[in-house]
Amino acid sequence: MPQCYKCKQNAGSVSNQFDGVDELIKHFKLFHSFTPYGNFYCLDCCHTYQSLKAFKRHFKGNSERENVRYDLASALKNIEATALIFVTKLYSKSNYARKDVDQLINDITNNLLGTIITELSNIFNTTNNNNGEIDKLLAFCLDPFCNFNTYHKYTKSLQNRDLYREPKIFETNNEVDHIILNSTPCLDSKSSKGALMPLQFQFQKFFELPNVLKDTIENMTNLAQKSTIHNIINGEIWKQKKAKFENKTLIPYILYFDDFEINNALGSHAGSQSIAAFYYSFPTLPQHHVSSLENIFTALLFKSTDKCYGNDATLNLLIKEIQLLEKDGLMVHGHQIHYILMAIVGDNLGLNSILGFTKSFSANFPCRFCKCNQSEIKSDCQENLSKFRTIENYQQDISNEIEVKNRAKQSGIREISIFNTIDSFHVVNNYAVDIMHDLFEGVCHYDVCQILTHLIEKDHLFSLKILNSRKQLFNYGKTEIGNISPPIKINHLTNLKLHMSAREMWTFCHFLPLIIGDLVPINNKYWKLLRLLLEMIDLILMTEFNDTDLKLMTLKIEQHHLQYVKLFGNTLKPKFHFLLHYPTIIKKIGPLKYIWCFRFESKHRELKMYTNNTNSRKNIPYTIGIKCSLKFSYRLLNNNGFKNIIAYNSKSTKQQNLRDQFYYKNLNLDAVNIIGDDIMTFKKDIIYKGTQYAIDYYLLTKKLQLYRIVDIVLTSNENIYFRTSYDIVFHGVGWDENVSASDTSFRKPPNKSIIGHVSGMNPGYGLTCICVTMSAIVLLTEPENMPYEGGVYTPGVAFARTSLVKQLNENGVTFEIKSKM
């Protein structure tokens, strides 16, 4: 029964008891003069409430709960589920070894939980313990990890919930060799092993996650309606593959192959434990999810040294899985889905090795796309479509009665690829190139090094010291500050290899014209080559193409190659030759930016982090594979489909009423679906569809217009609005004397220039409304200052003698004259 805490304080241990909370509240008001708001203390639960309403609600809730029997089974189940999520999260961490997780669980169970339960027992001993339920609850809480406190129990628990499959171990080689056993040399079998991930399980479970299949199918439907090339399914290869699977639901995926070092790259064991890895991703996921590392999965792992045993030994099981995924498919949410391998991507050496082409780029036929010989590759500035590899000439090359070692010399084909056994795939149709390796680790180095060498040593426009000083002190902005490369040394220029990563080279090329542009004459021939390189890069990095774009790219690549040979007298390297194929490859497989290696190589970091935290090297591919499976199980356990498209830092927010903001008072709130009385949340930064936006960042439109972000507004229904500013610079030329527009005899060149500056807030609706409204007001109030005769006038002429500029300046559109010459 409710008691009055005030009376108990005054009378010691004696306190009045009341039949209900309503009687107690009457007592508060009559005898203690309590107001509706204040501090009200409950003697039963020892909590303080800030109002009589909250105090009353608390007592009524307690009375209702007294009639409900405690569900012990449900409580134990909830605790176990929470513990499972916790353990799975630990196992999924790349920097935790399995033994570390076991030790951590033991420490939590024995030290932390033991102390907590002891103290709770002291409290509960004073209460009623019906049927020993409290004792059972406490006993279970004492060790909530009892069902998965070892790795075996844990994986068994996941398997029972259909959340985990172990990687499959396979042998790449088994031979008798000299080994050390118990400190004694002897002969014994020595096997090399790899790990194949459970691909069918992973494909099925991934697309069963919330919204993954639905969003992917919707995205593919929208992309298929595009008239331009947006995605891999807008290319010719997809259309050819799709025709082979009529009336079937298809989802394409791509494989990535590369090696990564798990030991110290400069240590004595470098290379001995290098790992060859296959990853896969789905290019038709909604674009903002494609590049997320959680949507890039591991397919196969084996030691790089095992490549000497041949592609058949290392890739046989992977090929069988690919064939099953294509032929039989998987049932997902009632739909039979067939998964089609679209391309295998990677660096040039890696692809040539696994696809069966020559591994030497100094060989006579080093290109996997065409049969141009070495002399043609060194000189051709145009693509020769007649020499493209086809299935027909590939079959002819491998059927010729020549020795295998001579086949590579005469055709560039080293071996018949095991990937050709896949029904819908052939290596000559694997139109996959990598911008990262070809451009930012290849052509850019050759171009930039020689351009800088000539500008510094031949033209003497600046010194290497000045270049490095400007390069290091340049304002790269918040997004690129982490991609500044080290200072350039003279031997870097001499060796045609700058000490930069691909990402650093991209940043350096992007900003180089701003760093040294004021020191180089605009007509300098090396400067023109640099501009041509940047134009070529911008075209290659586009995410949407039409025929005009591809023709322009072809022209720019040809012009670049011709200028390079002309200026430096060098022959073209193979990476220059690969660029010639880019327009054709885009037609075949879509924008190259979506199949580059940047994000796949970032995936290496996750695996390297784990290997740095485990001492196991006996079967390291299997060890890494288990970690990848556990990370996937953690995602399944949490039922995480796609991440929210909006993410932000809660600490960087402020809330204000939208109508209180002066710059929104004249905004038509209904037109943009905002309720004016809502509390808007203002963000300093926000991540939308994987892209970060922050105050003082710039938005770039397709028309190459830049707008600075001033405010980021998030509404209650999670619509995002940017308040932006604009700065427009006008450069005009003319004459220092008046001349009539009809005076055609005036032939002097312009001898006067002026630079004007217009700035303000909210370009678009805000700027347009202000300009139109002020113009209308001036038309009505200053007719005497308008032109007397009718006709068509530009705004500058029509309003030249009015106060329009003054009115605009007073209403947020600022006009300034920066300079006159």
N, C-alpha and C positions, 0 to 999 in steps of 0.2 A: 504494500500500500504506500502511496506517496507520502513523504514527510517534508516538513519545512526545515530547511537547513538554517534559516535565521533563528528560529526558535531554539534549535539545538545548540547554536553558538551561544545564545544567551543563557540557556538552562543547563549547559554541560551536556550530559549524555541523554537527557530526556528530550523528546521531540514529539510534537503532535502528529498523529496519523490521520489521513483523510481517505474518504471512500473513492475518490477519483481525482484526476488532475484538475477538473473544473472547480471542485471544492477547494483545492490547494491554491488555485489562482485567485479565487475570491478572497481567501485568507491573506494572500500577498497584498491585495489592493486595500483591504479593510484595516489590517493590523500593522502592515509595514509600509503602506503608501507607495507601493512599487508602481512605476510607470511602465508602459508597454515595452520600452527599450531600456536595456541595462544588462547586468550580469546575473544569470540565474543558475544556481549550482544544484546538480542532481546528486543526492546522497547514494543512490544505487550504483551509478556508473562512474561517479567522480569526474564528470565533464561539466564545463561551463557553457551556457548558451547565451546569445546576445539579444534575444528578444523572447517575450512571453509566447509568441506564436511558435518559434522554434522549440521552446521548452515543452509546449503542449504537444507538438507533433512527435517529439521524442518519446513521451510517455505513451501516446496512443500506439506508436509503432511497437513499443515493448509489449504492450498488452496483447497485440495481435500475434506477436511472435511467441508468446507464452503458450498459445494454443497449437503451435506447429511443432511437430516432433523433429528433432535434429536428424538429418539424413547422413549417417556416418559413411555409408558406402559411397555416396556422392562426394563427400569431403575427401575421402582417401583417393578416389579416382582423380579429383581435381589436383590434389597435391602431387600425385604421381605424374600427371600430364605436365604440370609446371616443371617438375624436376627433369623430365625427359627433354623438354625444350631447352632447359639450361645446359644439360649435358651435351646435347646435339650442337648447341652453339659453340661450346668449348671445343668439341672435336672438329668443327668446321673452320676454326681459326688457323690461318696459315702459319702463325708463329708459335703454335702449341704442338708438341709431339704427343703421341698417344699416352706415353708414360707420364707426361706432365699432367694430362687430364685426370688420370687415375689418382695421382698423388694429390691433386687439388680437391677432388671429390672426397678422398679420405680425410684430408685436413678439415674440410667444411663439416663433414659428418661428425668426426670425433671431437673437434675443438669447439667450433662455433655452435652447432646445433645441440651438442651435449649440454653446454652451459645454459642455452636458452630454455631447453626442456626442463632442466633441473629447477630453474626459477619459476617456470609456469606450473610445475607440479606443486610447488610450495603454495601457489595461489589457489589452484584447483582443489587441493586437499581440504580446503575450508568450505567447499561447496558440495552440493549433492552430486553423486556420480551414478546416475541411473544405468543399470546393466553394465557397468564398467566401460561405457562408451568413451569417457574422457581418457581412461587408461589406454584404451586401444588407439585412440587418436594420438596421444602422446608417444606411444611406443612406435607408431609408424613415422611420426615426425622426427623421431630420434635418428632414423635412418631412411629418408625418403628415396635414397638411391639404391636400396637393397636389390631391386630388380635389374639394375644395370650399373653396378659398381665395379664391374670388370668389362673389358672390351668385348669379350665373348657374349656376356649377358646383354650388353648394350646393343650389339649388332643383331642379336637374336630378337630382341624386342622390336627393333626397327623392321626386321624382315617379317615378323608377325603382323605388323601394321602395313606391310607392302610399301615400305618407304626406302628400302635399301637393297642393292645388289652389289656384290663384290666384283672387282675387275677379274677378268679371266687371264690366268697366267699361261703363256705359251712359250715354247722353246724356239729360239732362232738357230741354235746350233748345239750339238752335244758331241764332244770328242774326248779322247783320252789325252791327258796332258800331265806335265810335271806339276805337282802341287806340294804344299807344306801341310802335313797332318801331324799334330802333336809334336811340333818342332822337328819333324823328320821328313826329308824329301821322299816322295813316292809318286807312283803313277796312279791316276784315278780319273774318272770321268769328270769333265768340266763343261758345264752347260751355260749358255747365255739365254736369258729370259726377258720377255717383254710383257706388257699388260694391256689388254684390250678392255675398254670400258663397256658396260652393258648398254649398247646403243639403242636397242629396241625398247628397253625399259625407260631409258632417259627420254627418247623421242616421245613416247606415249605419255609419260608422266608430265613432261613439260607442257604439252599441249592440252592436258587435262586441268592445268592450273587455271584459276579464274580469268576469264576474258582473253586468254592467249589465243586460242583457236578462233574465236569470234572476231577479235580485232585483226588477226592476220588475214582471214578470209575477206573481211571488209576492205582492208587495205589493198589486197590483191585485186579485188573487183574495181576499186577506184583507179588503181594504176593502169589496169588493162584498158580503161576508157581514155587514157591520155593519147594525144596525137603526136607528142614529142617523146623523146627518150628520157625517162625519169628513173628507171629501175631496171634490174636484170631481166624482169619479165617483159619489158618493152623491146628487148633485143631479139635478133633473128634466131639465136640458138634456142631460146625458150619456146618460140613458136614451133620450131622443128621438133623439139622433144614433146611438146604438148600434143602434137598431131599423132604421136605414137600411142597415146593413152586417152583415147576418146571416151567421153562420158565418165571420167574418173576424176576424183578430187586430188590435185597434185600440190605439193608444197616443195619449193626448191631449197637446197642448202648448199653451202660451199665448204670445202675442206681447206685448211691451212697447214703447211708443213714447214718446219724449221728446227734447227738445233739450238740448244742453249746450254751454257756451262753452269754446273751446280757447285763446283769447287772454286777456289780462288783462281781467277783467270791468269794470275801471274805466278802462282805457286808451282811446286814441283809436280803436283798431281793434275795440273790443268789438262783437260782433254780426255783423261782416262775415264772419267765418269760423265762425260757430256751426254745429254739426253736428246734424242730425236722425238719430236712430238707432233701429233696431228690434232688440231682443234677443228671444231665445226661451228657454224653459225647459220642463221636463217635470214637471208637478205630481204625477205618480204614482210618481216615484222614491221610495225609502224616505225618510221625512220628514227624517231627519238629513242627507241629501245634497241635498235640494231647494234649500236656501238657500246652499249653497256656491258661491262665485263661479266656481269652475272648471266648474260645471255650468250656468252661464248663458252663452249663446253669442250672438255677434253675427250678425244676419241681413242687415241692409241699412244703408247709410250714404249720406247725401247732405247737401248744404249746406241749412241752414234757409231761406236766401233763395230756394231753388229751389221752395219750396212755392207760390210765386206762379204757377208754371206749371201747377198743378193736380195732384190726386192721381193721375190717370191717367198722367201723364208720369213721376212719381216712383215709383209703386207697381206699375206694370204687370208688370214682370218678377218681382217678389216674388209677386204673385197667381198667376202661371203656375206657379211652383215649388210653391206651396201646393196648387194643383189637382193637380199630378203626384203629390205626396206622399200626397194623399188618394185619388185614383183608382187609380193604378198601384201605389203602395206600394214597398217595398224588400225585398229578400231579405236576411235576417240570420240566420245560423246555421241555414239551412234553413227558416226561417219567413218567410212573406210578411207583412210588417207594414205596415199602413195608418196614417198619422199624421193625426190629426184636430185642426183648430184649434178650441179650446174658447172662447177669449176673447181680446180685445185689451185690455190694461190700460194705465193711464197717468193723468195728471192730467186734469181735466175739460175744460180748453181744448184740450189735445192730442187727446183722443178725439173731441170734437165736431168738430174740424177735419178729421181723417182719415176719420171715419165719415159726414161729409156733413151734420151738424146745424149749427145756428146757432152762431157763435163769440162771440156777445154774450150775457152772462148778464143783461143788462137788457132783452133782447128779450121779446116777448110769450110765446113758448114755448121757454124755455131748457133744459128737461129732456129728456134723450134717452130716458128710460124711460116718461114719461107725457105727456099733452097738457094738463096743468094750465097755465092762463095765469098771467101775472105776479101778478095780484091774489090768486089762489088760493094761489100759492106763498108769498106774504108772510104769509098768515093761517092756512093749513091746518095743523092739528096731528095729522091722521090721514091715512093713505094712502087714496087714492081708486082702487080697483082697476078701476073702470069706465072710467077714463080712460087705462089702460095702452096703450102703443103695441103694435100687432100688425102682422103682415105684411099683413093685409087693409086696415086703415086707412092703413098706409104706402103701399100701392099706390094707394089712392084719393086720397091727398094728392098724389102725384106725377103722377097721371093727369089731375087737374083742369086745365082750360085757363086757366091763369093764368101771368103772367110769372114768370120764375125769381126775380127780385129781390123779388117779392111773395110767393113761396111760403114763404120763411123767415118772413115776418111772420105768415102765416096758419096755418102748420103747424109751424114750427121746423125744417123740412128745407131745407137750403141747396142740396144737390145729390144726385143719385142716387149712392150709394156704389159704388165699384169692388169692394168686398169682397162685395157681394151676388152677384157672379158665381161665388163659391165655392159648390158644390152644398150643403154641409151647414151653411152659415153665412149669417146675415142680421143686419144691424146692430141691428134692434129686439130681437133675442135675445142681444145682447152684454151680458149682465148682469154688468158689471164696474165696481166702484167702488173707491176708494182711501181707506183709513182715514187714511193719512198726511196727505193733502191735505184731506179733508173734516173730520176731527176735529182733528188736532194742528197743522194750519196754518189751521184755520178756526174751527169751533165753540168749541174750547177758548180761543182768543184772545178771542172775543166774550164768553164767559161769565166767564173769570177776570179780565179787565180790569175789567168792570163790577162784579163781586163785590168785588174789592179796592178799587175806587174808593168804593163805598158803605161798606165796613167801615172805611176810613181816613178819608174826608171827611165821611160822614153819621153813622155810628155812633161815630166817634172811639175805636175799640177799640185801635188802635195806629197808629204813624206809618210812613211809607214807609221812613224810616231804620231803624226797628226791624225791619221786614220784611226789608230787604236784609241787615241784620246777621245775623239768624237764618238767612236763606237761604244766605248764604255760609259760615257757621260750622257748619251742620248736618252731622251725620255721615251721609253718603250711602252709606257702605259701599264695599267694594272694587270691586264690579261697576258702580256708578253714579257713581263719583267723576269719571269723564271726561265726564259729561253735565251738569255744573253750568253754568248759564247766567249771562250777565253781570248786573250789578245792574239793577234795574228803575228807569226814570225816569218822571217824571210825564207827560211827553208820550207815552210808550208807552201808559199807561193811557187817556189822552185820545183817542188815535188808534185805540184798540182793537186794537193790534198790538204784542205784546211782541217784544223783540229776542232771539228764540230760534229754534233749528232745531226741526224736528218731534220729533227724539229728545230734545232738551232740554226741550221742552214736556211730553212724556210723563213724564219724570222729575219735573219741577216739579209737575205735577198729582198725581202719585202720592204725593209727600211733603208737599204743601201742608197737609193736615190735621194732620200731625205738627209742622210748622213753626209754625203759628199756632193750633192747636186749643185750647190752654190759655187763649188770650186772647179767644175767641169763645164767647158763651153757646150752649148746645146747641140752644135753640129759636129762634135767630136765623134769619130767613127767608132771608137770603142764604147762610148756612151750609147750610141745607137744600137750596138749589139746587146748591151745590157737591157735597154728598153725592149728590144725584141725578145730577149729571154723572159722578161717579166710578163710580157703580153702572152707569150706561149704558155707560161705557167698558169696564168689566170684562166686561159681557155681550157687547159687540161683539168683544172680543179673545179670546173663548172659542174653543177648537179642536174642540169637539164640541157638537152641538146636538140636542135633541129638540123635540117640539111645545111642551112646557111652557116651555122656554127661549126659544123664539121668541115665544110669547105674552107672556112677561114682558118681553122686549126691546121689543116693540111698546108695552106699557103704559108702560115707563120713558121711552121716547122721547116718547110723547104727553104724559106728565106734565112732562117737562123743557121741552118747547116751550111748554106752557100756562103754566108758572111763569115762564119767561123773558119772555114777552109781558106777563104780569101785573105782574112786578116792575119791568121797565125800560120798558114801554110802547113797545118797538121792534117793527118788523115783522121777519119772519123772512127771513134771507138764503137764497140758493139752496142753500148747503151744509147748512142746517138741513133743507131740503126733501129733499135726497138721503138724509138719515138715515131718513126715513119709509119708504124703499124697502128698507132693509137687511134686515129679516126676510124679505121676499119674495125678495130676491136670494140670500140664504143658502139658501133652499129650492131655488133654481134652480141654483146653482153651488158651494155648499159654504161652509165657513168663510172669511170675508173676510181673515183674517190671512195666509192662504196665497197671496193674490194682491195683497198690498199692494206699494208701490213702494220700500220701504226698501232691499232687497237689490239691486234693479235699479239704483237710483241710485248704489249703491256701485260698480257695474260701470263707471260713468262715470269713476271715479278712475283705473282702469287705463289707459283711453284718453287721459285728460288728461295723465297722467304721461308717456306716450310723446310726445304732441304737444309737450310742454314741452321735450323733448330732441331735437327735429328742427326744422330751419328750413324744411322743405318746406311750402309752402302752395299750390302750383300745382294739385295734385289731391289735397287732403288726405284726402277720403274713401277713395280708393284706397290711399294711404299707410297709413292706419289699418287698412284691411282686410287688407293684407299682413301687418301685425304680428299681427292676430288669427289669421290662417291659420297663421303660424309658431308661435304659442303652441299652437294645436291640434295641429300636427305634433309638437311636443315631447312632448305627452301621448301621442300615438300611438306615438312612437318608444320611449318608456319603458313602453308597454303598461299605463298607469295607468287602471284602472277606477275604483272608488270608493276613497277614502282609508280607512285603518284606522279603525274606530270608536273605538279607544282610542289616545290620544296623551298623552305626558307628558314632563316634563323630567327627563332621567336624573340631573342634578345634585341633584335634590331627593329622592333615595331613600335609604332605609336598609333593611338586611336583618336580620331577626331570626327565630329559631325561634318559631313560633306558640305552642307549648306553654310557652315561657318568659314569655309575657305574662300577668300576673296576671288581667286582665279577660277572658281567653279560657279560663282553666283549667276553668271549669264549663260551657263551651259544648259542646254536642253536635256535634262537628266532622263526624261522618259524616252528620248530618242536612242539612248545607249543602254536602256534596260537597267538603270540604276535608280533605286528609290532614294530620293533626296534626303529623307530623314534617317537613313541608315547610318550606322557607325562604320566608317571606312577605315581599313587598316593600311597604314603607310609603311612601306618596307624600304630599308636601305639597300637590300639586295634580295634577289629571288632567282630560283632555278626553274625554268619553264621548258619542258620537253628536252631536258638534258643540257640546255644552254643557260649560262649565268648572265643575269642582267643586274646592273647596279647603278646607283646614282653616279653621274659623270661618265658613264659608259656611253657609247654612241651606237645608234641604230642605223644600219645601212639598208636602203631600199634597193629594189631591182634597178631603179634609174640612177643608182650610185649617188643618192642624196644622203647626207649625214645629218642626224638629229641627236643632240645631246639629251640624255635622260635627266630630268630634274626631280621628278617624283615617280614612285611606283605605288599604285593604289590597288589593293585587293579587296573585292567586295565580299559580302557574306556568302554569296553563291559561287565564290572563287573565280569570278571574272577578273581579268587583269587589265589595268589601264595605265598607260605611260603618259606623264606630262613631260613634254620635250621642249627644247629651245632650238632656235635655228640662227644661223649666221650666214648671210649671203653677201659675197663680195662681187661688185661689178667693176669691170675695167672698160672704160670708154676712150676712144681716140677721136680727134677732130682737129679743128683749126682755131688759131687765136684771133681770127677776124670773122665777122659775120658774112655769110654768103647765102644767097637765096637758093632754095631747093631746086628752082627751075633753071639756075645758072649752070648750064652744061659746059661752059667755057673754063670753069675752074678745074685746073688739072694738077694743082700742087698736092704732094703727098701730105697726110696728116702730120702736124707738128706740135700737137698738144695732147696730153693724156690726163685722165682723172680716175681715181679709185674711190668708189663709194661702198658703204657698208650698211646693210639692213639687218637688224636683229630683233628678236622678240620671243614670245612664248607660244606654245601650241600651234605649230604649223598645221595647215589643213583646215579643219573646221573653225578653230579659234581665229586664225589669221584671216581666213576668207570672210568670216562674219564681220570682223572689224573693218576690213578694207571696203567691203560692199556697203556697210551701213554708213561709214564716214563719207564715202563717195556720194551716196544718195543725199545725205544732209547738205553737203557742199553744193550739189546740183540745185537743191531747193533754196538755199540761203544766199548763194553767191552767183546768180545767173549773169550778173554784169561782168563777171570775170571769166566767163566761159567764152569759147570761140563764137563769133557773131554769125558766121556762115555755117550751113549744114554740111554734112559729109562724114567720112569715117576718119577718126582721129585715134592715135595711140594715147594711152592714159597720160604719158609724160607731156604731150602737147596739149591735150584737152584741159588738164588741171595745172598747167604751168604757172598761171597768174592767180591761182586760188590759194587758200590756206590748208589744202588737203594734207600736205606733209606735216604741218604744225599739228593738225588734228590727230593724225596718226601717231606722232611722237607723244602726244598727251595720253594716248590710249594703248600704249604698250608696243607700238611698232616704231622702232627707233631708226631714223635715217641719219647717217654721218658721212661727211666727206673726209676721207683719210689723207689723201694727198692730191696735189695738182702739179703737173709738170708741163 
